[in-house]
Amino acid sequence: MQEMLSPGKKPKVADRRYLRPDEAQRLVVAAGSRGRYPFRDKVLVRMIYRHGLRASEATGLRWSQIDLETGTIHIARVKGSKASTHSMDRDELRDLRKLRREVTGLYVFETERGGPLSSDAIQYIVREAGKLAQLDVEAHPHMLRHAAGYCLANDGVDTRLIQEYLGHKDIRHTVRYTELSPKRLAAVRVR
């Protein structure tokens, strides 16, 4: 028996839990074109995506974790995950140098009072940027972490390296990213 929907109500469809790379890029651009702090927000969303950060990891990110000379970032993972050190691209370094000149506190992504952004603030920034980017899913920060994992898997990165990159202690949390990879099944042919 089919459920009757009231007029104007859409059927409930399970949303994707990740963004595709093109959607993540659109989200970064949208974050940089809205709100009171568009530059900070663009850098924030791009860092969350490229380094698979959780919202709480982004809120706690301090300048002492970033080495602008060597181009590395030390990520103190939460939820029992393993810390890791990542290299950064030139555009990240350029923008972080600029952001460093604009902020006064210990935190990379700070409020106007110099304290760290809250996880709720990051949720809001990502959700509003998702609307502006006209994504077909309601965006939230953890989708960017998943997007990083799927992007790495689709690029053929070894599952153990993805595990290290995202700080997973248990590989079972990482293998989900390889499940949807079209390259995973590319060599399989039924003859």
C-alpha positions in Angstrom: 0.0 0.0 0.0 1.4 3.4 -1.0 1.6 6.2 1.5 -0.5 9.2 0.6 1.4 12.5 0.6 -0.1 15.8 1.3 0.0 18.3 -1.6 3.4 19.9 -2.0 5.2 17.3 0.2 8.0 15.4 -1.5 8.5 11.7 -0.8 11.4 11.1 1.7 14.5 10.1 -0.2 17.7 9.0 1.5 20.3 11.7 1.0 23.8 11.0 0.0 26.2 11.3 2.9 29.0 12.7 0.8 29.6 15.3 -1.9 31.2 14.7 -5.3 34.4 16.6 -6.0 32.6 19.1 -8.3 30.0 19.7 -5.5 32.7 20.2 -2.9 34.4 22.8 -5.2 31.1 24.6 -5.8 30.6 24.7 -2.0 34.1 26.2 -1.5 33.3 28.9 -4.1 29.9 29.6 -2.6 31.4 29.9 0.9 33.7 32.6 -0.4 30.9 34.6 -1.8 28.5 34.9 1.2 28.4 36.0 4.8 30.4 38.6 6.7 33.7 36.7 6.4 33.7 35.2 3.0 37.5 34.8 2.7 37.8 33.0 6.1 34.8 30.8 5.2 36.3 29.8 1.8 39.6 28.8 3.4 37.7 27.0 6.2 35.5 24.9 3.8 38.4 24.1 1.5 40.6 23.0 4.5 37.7 20.8 5.8 37.4 19.1 2.4 41.1 18.7 1.5 42.2 17.4 4.9 39.0 15.5 5.8 38.5 17.5 8.9 35.6 17.0 11.3 33.9 20.3 12.3 35.4 20.0 15.8 38.9 19.5 14.4 38.4 22.7 12.3 37.2 24.7 15.3 40.2 23.6 17.4 42.8 24.2 14.7 45.5 26.5 16.0 48.2 28.4 14.2 50.8 26.3 16.1 49.6 23.3 14.1 50.4 24.9 10.8 54.0 25.4 9.5 53.8 27.9 6.7 57.5 27.5 5.9 57.4 23.7 5.3 53.8 23.7 4.0 52.5 21.2 6.6 49.6 20.9 8.9 49.4 18.7 12.0 45.9 17.5 12.5 45.0 16.5 16.0 42.2 14.1 15.3 39.2 13.6 17.7 37.0 10.7 18.6 40.0 8.4 19.3 41.4 8.8 15.8 45.1 9.0 15.0 46.8 12.4 14.5 48.4 13.0 11.2 50.6 15.5 9.3 49.5 16.6 5.8 51.2 18.7 3.2 49.4 21.6 1.8 49.0 23.0 -1.7 50.3 26.4 -2.7 46.8 28.0 -2.8 46.2 26.8 0.8 49.5 28.3 1.9 48.9 31.6 0.1 45.5 31.9 1.6 46.6 30.8 5.1 49.4 33.5 5.0 46.8 36.1 4.1 44.4 34.9 6.8 47.3 34.9 9.4 47.8 38.6 8.8 44.0 39.2 9.4 43.5 37.3 12.6 44.9 38.1 16.1 44.2 35.0 18.2 45.5 31.4 18.6 42.9 29.9 16.3 43.0 29.7 12.5 39.3 30.1 12.1 38.2 32.6 14.7 35.2 34.7 15.6 35.4 38.5 15.6 36.2 38.3 19.3 39.3 36.1 18.7 37.9 32.8 19.9 37.4 29.7 17.9 34.4 29.3 15.7 31.8 26.9 17.1 30.8 23.6 15.4 27.3 25.2 15.1 28.8 28.2 13.2 30.6 25.8 10.8 27.3 23.9 10.3 25.6 27.1 9.4 28.4 28.3 7.0 28.3 25.0 5.1 24.5 24.7 5.0 24.1 28.3 3.7 27.0 27.8 1.2 25.3 24.6 0.0 22.1 26.5 -0.6 23.9 29.2 -2.6 25.8 26.5 -4.6 22.4 24.9 -5.4 23.4 21.5 -4.3 20.7 18.8 -4.5 21.5 17.7 -1.0 21.5 19.6 2.3 25.1 20.1 2.9 26.8 19.6 6.3 30.5 19.6 7.3 30.9 15.8 7.7 29.9 15.4 4.0 33.2 17.1 3.1 35.1 14.6 5.2 33.4 11.8 3.3 34.0 13.6 0.0 37.7 13.6 0.8 37.6 9.8 1.4 35.7 9.1 -1.7 37.9 11.4 -3.8 41.0 9.6 -2.6 39.5 6.2 -3.3 38.3 7.2 -6.7 41.9 8.4 -7.5 43.1 4.9 -6.7 44.8 5.8 -3.4 45.5 2.7 -1.3 43.0 2.0 1.4 45.7 2.0 4.1 46.9 5.4 3.0 43.3 6.8 3.2 43.0 5.3 6.6 46.2 7.2 7.7 45.1 10.4 6.0 41.7 10.4 7.7 43.1 9.2 11.0 40.9 6.1 11.3 42.2 3.6 13.8 39.9 0.8 12.4 40.1 0.1 8.7 36.4 -0.8 8.7 35.7 3.0 8.8 37.8 3.5 5.7 36.6 0.7 3.4 33.3 2.4 2.9 35.1 4.8 0.6 36.2 2.1 -1.7 32.7 0.5 -2.0 31.5 3.2 -4.5 34.7 3.6 -6.4 34.1 2.9 -10.1 37.8 2.0 -10.5 37.4 -0.8 -8.0 35.2 -2.7 -10.5 36.9 -1.5 -13.6 39.1 -4.6 -13.9 36.2 -6.9 -13.3 34.5 -8.2 -16.5 32.0 -11.0 -17.0 32.9 -12.8 -20.1 
